């Protein structure tokens, strides 16, 4: 009995092997069995992707829901100052309080008219007017009979400067000569402190003679300039003439009445072969022309 069962089992195995061989299966455990599970996994993933894509399309086509109006309580909570909003919601509107009428402000002129006739203004003609302050060049004094303004100014210069400044009558008017030592240091063109009172007094004296035109001329000796800030006697004489003209300009003389000229050593008044002669040639001259006011 057992032997027959073994033979039946062996026969069944032979039939199974034959069937597998016909189906090209040689073993129950093949290396490509995993393809079945992999195909199932891809099918599931593809199905999920299709479902998600369809859902997104449906959601995008639906209209957006309008935001719900906030509740009054929410508005009160969100407002920075809840008091005015609470009054709007909970209290009825009230009529505005009447504003008291404001009387128009009356001008000072109207008040003066109501107060009565104004007092008459003070008589300006009866009061002594203050003398006008005039800052100008013409401070001329009355001339003695038969004298000219040139003579008057020359006399004043002789009286006030005692020979420190010379005044000479010329055909064009008056020539005033100021030596170098009264104004500048050697080879310099900056006015010394001691020169300022001299020029201030000279400016006042010239204004007493009336309106003038002034040519300021710079002169030097024939000794060449050695170094320093000036290249030649021309530059030195020009700078000195400009310094004096600038001082007169700052003391009330109109610019159009002034000019400055440099002559360097071309117009000596003494020989340059001695120290005294060279000192006489180093000077500043003012050529004064008085303007006739008639």
Secondary structure, DSSP 8 states (H G I E B T S, - for coil): -HHHHHHHHHHHHHHHHHHHHHTT---SS-GGGHHHHHHHHHHHHHHHHHHHHHHHHHHHHS---------HHHHHHHSSSHHHHHHHHHS----------------HHHHHHHH--------TTTS--------SS-------TT--HHHHHHHHHHHHHTTSEEEEE-SSSEEEEEEGGGT--TT--S--HHHHHHHHHHHHHHHHT-SEEEEEEEE--SS---SSS-SSHHHHHHHHHHHHHHHHHTTT--GGGEEEEEEETSS-SS-TTSHHHHHHHSEEEEEEEE----
